[in-house]
């Protein structure tokens, strides 16, 4: 204030907060632009994924979404070794990446590129596409479980699930895992197991229906579905309280 009283003109260079405000606005604009570009990239990759054969889409969804073991795909693909499955999946992802590069270059950058340049750009980029596809695949199954959760659990189920998830969160947050808490998690799981099964069964049935497969052909499917359902419940634990909150509001 004293500086302003003694000067009629304000020097921008002497007031860094003006530059900071401008920098923040610029950073926000850049972040927003990057977010928009990221969304556009993701949309193109998903669209190219959907141009693959249904069988290829199905296998990638199971592998990246539910994390089914690659060995479980040997019979489906008529292969003998796990590394052959890995190469098979890599081929799918590379097909998507090539199509994406061509489309993005043409539509967004306004540039046509040749096959040699496409191959060069594909180098070391497969993991980026895989990351986008993993998000898409997991969201595919999250939508299924969110739908199957509706009206599947009663208040008794929730009374077992809530303490189990709370103890599980407590255990996972510990750096040094205490045996007594681990045992309490195991006890709570035994009580909540039937309620968890009430989610797993319709979820599995809907997955089989949507993908037109039988999950029993994949040895790791049961374990992976257990893990997927549990992780979903941990992240979306609030849905277990929704009816309780509504009931309390009505009573009030």
C-alpha positions in Angstrom: 0.0 0.0 0.0 2.8 2.4 0.9 4.4 1.7 -2.5 1.2 2.5 -4.3 0.7 5.7 -2.4 4.2 7.0 -3.4 3.8 6.1 -7.1 1.3 7.3 -9.7 2.3 4.6 -12.1 2.5 0.9 -11.2 5.4 -1.0 -12.7 4.3 -4.4 -13.9 7.8 -5.8 -13.5 7.8 -4.8 -9.8 4.5 -6.6 -9.1 5.0 -10.3 -9.8 1.5 -11.2 -8.7 0.2 -9.8 -12.1 2.5 -12.1 -13.9 1.5 -15.0 -11.7 -2.2 -14.4 -12.4 -1.4 -14.3 -16.1 0.7 -17.5 -15.8 -2.1 -19.3 -13.9 -4.6 -18.3 -16.6 -2.2 -19.6 -19.3 -1.6 -22.8 -17.4 -5.3 -23.4 -17.0 -5.8 -22.9 -20.7 -3.0 -25.3 -21.5 -4.3 -27.9 -19.1 -7.8 -27.5 -20.6 -6.4 -27.9 -24.1 -4.4 -31.0 -23.1 -7.5 -32.5 -21.5 -9.5 -31.9 -24.7 -6.7 -33.5 -26.8 -6.5 -36.4 -24.4 -10.2 -37.0 -24.7 -10.0 -36.8 -28.5 -7.1 -39.3 -28.5 -9.0 -41.7 -26.2 -12.2 -41.4 -28.4 -10.3 -42.2 -31.6 -8.5 -45.2 -29.9 -11.8 -46.6 -28.6 -13.4 -46.1 -32.1 -10.6 -48.0 -33.7 -10.8 -50.7 -31.1 -14.5 -51.2 -32.0 -13.5 -51.8 -35.7 -11.6 -55.0 -34.7 -13.3 -58.3 -35.0 -15.7 -59.1 -32.2 -13.4 -62.0 -31.1 -10.4 -59.7 -30.8 -12.4 -57.1 -28.9 -13.7 -59.8 -26.5 -10.2 -61.1 -25.7 -8.7 -57.6 -25.2 -11.6 -56.7 -22.8 -11.1 -59.9 -20.8 -7.3 -59.4 -20.6 -7.1 -55.7 -19.9 -10.4 -55.3 -18.1 -10.6 -58.3 -15.8 -6.9 -59.1 -16.1 -7.5 -62.7 -17.1 -4.1 -64.6 -17.3 -2.6 -64.8 -20.8 -2.2 -68.6 -20.4 -6.0 -68.9 -20.3 -6.2 -67.8 -23.9 -4.0 -70.5 -25.3 -6.9 -72.9 -26.2 -9.1 -70.1 -27.6 -6.3 -68.9 -29.9 -5.0 -72.4 -30.7 -1.6 -71.5 -29.4 0.9 -73.4 -27.3 3.0 -70.8 -25.5 2.2 -67.8 -23.4 4.6 -65.6 -25.3 2.6 -66.3 -28.5 -0.5 -65.0 -26.7 1.4 -61.8 -25.8 2.4 -61.3 -29.4 -1.1 -61.9 -30.5 -2.4 -59.2 -28.2 0.5 -56.9 -29.2 -0.6 -57.4 -32.9 -4.2 -56.2 -32.0 -2.8 -53.2 -30.2 -0.4 -52.3 -33.0 -3.3 -52.5 -35.5 -5.2 -50.0 -33.4 -2.1 -47.7 -33.0 -1.4 -47.7 -36.8 -5.0 -46.8 -37.6 -5.0 -44.1 -34.9 -1.8 -42.5 -36.2 -3.2 -42.3 -39.7 -6.5 -41.0 -38.6 -5.1 -38.5 -36.1 -2.6 -37.2 -38.6 -5.3 -36.7 -41.3 -8.1 -35.4 -39.2 -6.3 -33.4 -36.5 -3.0 -32.4 -37.9 -4.1 -32.3 -41.6 -1.1 -34.3 -42.7 -0.9 -37.5 -44.7 1.9 -39.9 -43.7 3.3 -43.0 -45.4 3.5 -46.6 -44.0 7.2 -46.2 -43.2 6.6 -43.1 -41.1 3.7 -44.8 -39.4 5.9 -47.8 -38.4 8.5 -45.3 -37.1 5.9 -43.5 -35.0 4.6 -46.8 -33.6 7.9 -47.6 -32.0 7.6 -47.5 -28.2 4.0 -46.3 -28.3 2.2 -49.6 -27.7 2.1 -49.1 -24.0 0.4 -45.8 -24.3 -2.4 -47.3 -26.4 -2.6 -50.3 -24.0 -3.1 -47.8 -21.1 -6.0 -46.2 -22.9 -7.5 -49.6 -23.8 -7.1 -50.7 -20.1 -9.2 -47.7 -19.0 -11.8 -48.4 -21.6 -11.9 -52.2 -20.8 -12.2 -51.6 -17.0 -15.0 -49.1 -17.6 -16.8 -51.6 -19.7 -17.0 -54.0 -16.7 -17.6 -51.2 -14.2 -20.8 -50.3 -16.1 -22.0 -53.9 -15.9 -21.4 -54.2 -12.2 -23.0 -50.9 -11.5 -26.1 -52.1 -13.3 -26.2 -55.5 -11.7 -25.8 -54.0 -8.3 -29.3 -52.4 -8.5 -31.8 -54.2 -6.2 -29.4 -57.1 -5.6 -28.5 -56.4 -1.9 -30.8 -56.1 1.0 -30.1 -54.2 4.3 -28.7 -57.4 5.9 -26.2 -57.8 3.1 -25.0 -54.3 3.5 -24.7 -54.8 7.3 -22.1 -57.4 6.5 -20.4 -55.7 3.6 -19.8 -52.3 5.3 -17.7 -53.5 8.2 -15.8 -55.9 6.0 -14.8 -53.1 3.6 -14.0 -50.7 6.4 -11.7 -53.3 8.0 -10.2 -54.0 4.5 -9.5 -50.3 4.0 -7.9 -50.1 7.4 -5.7 -53.0 6.7 -4.6 -51.7 3.3 -3.7 -48.3 4.7 -1.2 -49.8 7.1 2.5 -49.8 6.2 3.2 -52.6 8.6 0.4 -55.2 8.4 -0.8 -56.1 11.8 -1.8 -59.8 12.3 -4.8 -58.9 14.5 -6.3 -56.6 11.8 -5.6 -59.2 9.1 -7.5 -61.8 11.1 -10.4 -59.4 11.7 -10.5 -58.8 7.9 -10.7 -62.6 7.4 -13.5 -62.9 9.9 -15.5 -60.1 8.4 -15.0 -61.6 4.9 -16.5 -64.9 6.1 -19.6 -63.0 7.2 -19.8 -61.0 4.0 -19.0 -63.8 1.6 -22.6 -64.7 0.7 -23.4 -61.1 0.1 -20.4 -60.7 -2.2 -21.5 -63.8 -4.1 -24.9 -62.2 -4.7 -23.0 -59.6 -6.7 -20.5 -61.9 -8.4 -23.0 -64.3 -9.8 -25.2 -61.9 -11.7 -22.1 -59.9 -12.7 -20.5 -63.0 -14.2 -23.8 -64.0 -15.9 -24.1 -60.5 -17.5 -20.5 -60.6 -18.7 -21.1 -64.0 -20.3 -24.2 -62.6 -21.9 -22.6 -59.5 -23.3 -19.4 -61.1 -24.5 -21.2 -64.4 -25.6 -18.7 -66.6 -23.8 -18.4 -69.0 -20.9 -16.1 -67.7 -18.2 -15.4 -71.2 -16.9 -13.0 -71.8 -19.9 -10.6 -69.3 -18.3 -9.0 -70.8 -15.2 -8.2 -67.4 -13.6 -11.7 -66.0 -14.3 -13.2 -66.7 -10.8 -10.3 -65.3 -9.0 -10.1 -62.2 -11.2 -13.9 -61.6 -10.9 -13.6 -61.8 -7.1 -10.8 -59.2 -7.1 -12.7 -57.0 -9.6 -15.9 -57.0 -7.5 -14.0 -56.4 -4.3 -12.1 -53.4 -5.8 -15.3 -52.0 -7.2 -17.0 -52.2 -3.8 -14.0 -50.6 -2.0 -14.1 -47.6 -4.5 -17.9 -47.4 -4.6 -18.6 -48.1 -0.9 -20.9 -45.1 -0.8 -23.6 -47.0 -2.7 -24.0 -49.3 0.4 -25.1 -46.3 2.5 -27.5 -44.7 -0.1 -30.6 -46.5 1.0 -29.7 -46.1 4.7 -29.4 -42.4 4.2 -32.7 -42.2 2.3 -34.5 -44.2 5.0 -33.1 -42.0 7.7 -34.2 -38.9 5.8 -37.7 -40.3 5.5 -37.9 -41.2 9.1 -36.7 -37.7 10.1 
